Amino acid sequence: MNTLKYLLILFLLSLSIGCTGETKTTSEQSISQSYLEEKGYRISSKEGQVESYELTEQKLSVLPYMMYWGLQRVNPSDYIGKTIHIQKFTVTNHPLSKGKVDVFVYLADGQPIGGTSFPTGDTADGGYWSIDGKNLEDIQGMSYQEWRKSWTEKYKSTSPDEA
């Protein structure tokens, strides 16, 4: 009988832990959706969390993360050591395209801090855009070459096998 009680307690504990994680993801998705709607975007679909990682200087020194973070209006240094959660949505009414656009909302401490966007299904350009459809030069106010030099000086890779 004691074994049955023990198993029941473990089962209920695992359910509560599982539900807590799901609630956080649902909350982040809701916060992200509101963030996008405030920008005037219409949500076509929600994919949910597509990535989660701890932001490090090493991550900021390699592609594609250096480009993703170069497109943010926030200072990436303020988020080093924090866990970044990324929620994906497909939207319309976005300045990047008259069609559908995939938007990735970056969250830290449960709050949206920016993101990236890409025309849905369009891999021809191979470019990177901010959540508002701006390119790197628009965000940083300098050429890609100037930005890359400055960025790599600030966030030098600590791994010898990374360029």
Buried (B, 14 or more C-beta within 10 A) or exposed (E): EEEEEEEEEEEEEEEEEEEEEEEEBEEBBEBBBEBBEEBEBEBBEBEEBEEEEEBEBBBBBBEEBBBBBBBBEEEBEEBBEBEBBBBBBBBBEBBBBEEBBBBBBBBBEEEBBBBBBBBBEBEEEEEBBBBBBBBBEEBBEEEBEEBBEEBBEEBEBEEEEEE
